[in-house]
């Protein structure tokens, strides 16, 4: 498993975390949103694309 965060730029040089997530060995990902609830995705990259966020690997 690999942990990741989805972040968005809010101002020049400032970012905020949109969600934290885990990518399973099969490639499927699950997220917990900071403001909204849970999400299940085909991949971490897919989650980032759908949530208009940048993917940051934490491990």
ChimeraX commands (.cxc) that place a marker at each C-alpha (Angstrom):
marker #1 position 0.00,0.00,0.00 radius 0.5
marker #1 position 1.09,3.56,-0.66 radius 0.5
marker #1 position -0.24,6.65,1.09 radius 0.5
marker #1 position -0.92,9.86,-0.79 radius 0.5
marker #1 position -2.44,13.29,-0.44 radius 0.5
marker #1 position -4.43,15.27,-2.98 radius 0.5
marker #1 position -3.66,18.97,-2.87 radius 0.5
marker #1 position -4.86,22.10,-4.65 radius 0.5
marker #1 position -3.15,25.45,-5.02 radius 0.5
marker #1 position -5.25,28.15,-3.34 radius 0.5
marker #1 position -2.90,31.12,-3.68 radius 0.5
marker #1 position 0.53,31.65,-5.14 radius 0.5
marker #1 position 2.75,29.16,-3.36 radius 0.5
marker #1 position 0.02,28.05,-0.94 radius 0.5
marker #1 position -1.67,24.67,-1.16 radius 0.5
marker #1 position -4.36,22.93,0.82 radius 0.5
marker #1 position -5.03,19.24,1.30 radius 0.5
marker #1 position -8.25,18.07,-0.35 radius 0.5
marker #1 position -8.02,14.40,0.67 radius 0.5
marker #1 position -5.75,11.72,2.05 radius 0.5
marker #1 position -5.73,8.27,0.53 radius 0.5
marker #1 position -4.29,4.80,0.15 radius 0.5
marker #1 position -3.49,3.01,-3.08 radius 0.5
marker #1 position -3.79,-0.77,-2.74 radius 0.5
marker #1 position -1.43,-3.24,-4.48 radius 0.5
marker #1 position -4.16,-3.86,-7.09 radius 0.5
marker #1 position -4.04,-0.16,-8.03 radius 0.5
marker #1 position -7.47,0.70,-6.60 radius 0.5
marker #1 position -7.46,3.76,-4.33 radius 0.5
marker #1 position -9.59,5.01,-1.45 radius 0.5
marker #1 position -9.68,8.57,-0.16 radius 0.5
marker #1 position -10.96,10.39,2.88 radius 0.5
marker #1 position -11.78,13.98,2.07 radius 0.5
marker #1 position -10.91,16.81,4.40 radius 0.5
marker #1 position -14.26,18.52,3.72 radius 0.5
marker #1 position -16.23,15.77,1.98 radius 0.5
marker #1 position -16.54,12.07,2.79 radius 0.5
marker #1 position -15.04,8.90,1.41 radius 0.5
marker #1 position -14.16,8.09,-2.18 radius 0.5
marker #1 position -13.27,4.94,-4.11 radius 0.5
marker #1 position -11.25,5.29,-7.32 radius 0.5
marker #1 position -9.71,3.20,-10.09 radius 0.5
marker #1 position -6.31,4.66,-9.12 radius 0.5
marker #1 position -4.72,7.48,-7.18 radius 0.5
marker #1 position -4.03,9.31,-10.44 radius 0.5
marker #1 position -7.69,8.98,-11.40 radius 0.5
marker #1 position -8.74,10.46,-8.04 radius 0.5
marker #1 position -6.40,13.42,-8.55 radius 0.5
marker #1 position -7.71,14.04,-12.05 radius 0.5
marker #1 position -11.39,13.81,-11.01 radius 0.5
marker #1 position -10.88,16.10,-7.99 radius 0.5
marker #1 position -8.76,18.60,-9.98 radius 0.5
marker #1 position -5.87,18.08,-7.58 radius 0.5
marker #1 position -2.17,17.32,-7.58 radius 0.5
marker #1 position -1.08,13.88,-6.38 radius 0.5
marker #1 position 1.60,13.84,-3.67 radius 0.5
marker #1 position 2.98,10.45,-2.58 radius 0.5
marker #1 position 3.61,10.35,1.17 radius 0.5
marker #1 position 5.58,7.09,1.31 radius 0.5
marker link #1:1,2 radius 0.2
marker link #1:2,3 radius 0.2
marker link #1:3,4 radius 0.2
marker link #1:4,5 radius 0.2
marker link #1:5,6 radius 0.2
marker link #1:6,7 radius 0.2
marker link #1:7,8 radius 0.2
marker link #1:8,9 radius 0.2
marker link #1:9,10 radius 0.2
marker link #1:10,11 radius 0.2
marker link #1:11,12 radius 0.2
marker link #1:12,13 radius 0.2
marker link #1:13,14 radius 0.2
marker link #1:14,15 radius 0.2
marker link #1:15,16 radius 0.2
marker link #1:16,17 radius 0.2
marker link #1:17,18 radius 0.2
marker link #1:18,19 radius 0.2
marker link #1:19,20 radius 0.2
marker link #1:20,21 radius 0.2
marker link #1:21,22 radius 0.2
marker link #1:22,23 radius 0.2
marker link #1:23,24 radius 0.2
marker link #1:24,25 radius 0.2
marker link #1:25,26 radius 0.2
marker link #1:26,27 radius 0.2
marker link #1:27,28 radius 0.2
marker link #1:28,29 radius 0.2
marker link #1:29,30 radius 0.2
marker link #1:30,31 radius 0.2
marker link #1:31,32 radius 0.2
marker link #1:32,33 radius 0.2
marker link #1:33,34 radius 0.2
marker link #1:34,35 radius 0.2
marker link #1:35,36 radius 0.2
marker link #1:36,37 radius 0.2
marker link #1:37,38 radius 0.2
marker link #1:38,39 radius 0.2
marker link #1:39,40 radius 0.2
marker link #1:40,41 radius 0.2
marker link #1:41,42 radius 0.2
marker link #1:42,43 radius 0.2
marker link #1:43,44 radius 0.2
marker link #1:44,45 radius 0.2
marker link #1:45,46 radius 0.2
marker link #1:46,47 radius 0.2
marker link #1:47,48 radius 0.2
marker link #1:48,49 radius 0.2
marker link #1:49,50 radius 0.2
marker link #1:50,51 radius 0.2
marker link #1:51,52 radius 0.2
marker link #1:52,53 radius 0.2
marker link #1:53,54 radius 0.2
marker link #1:54,55 radius 0.2
marker link #1:55,56 radius 0.2
marker link #1:56,57 radius 0.2
marker link #1:57,58 radius 0.2
marker link #1:58,59 radius 0.2
view
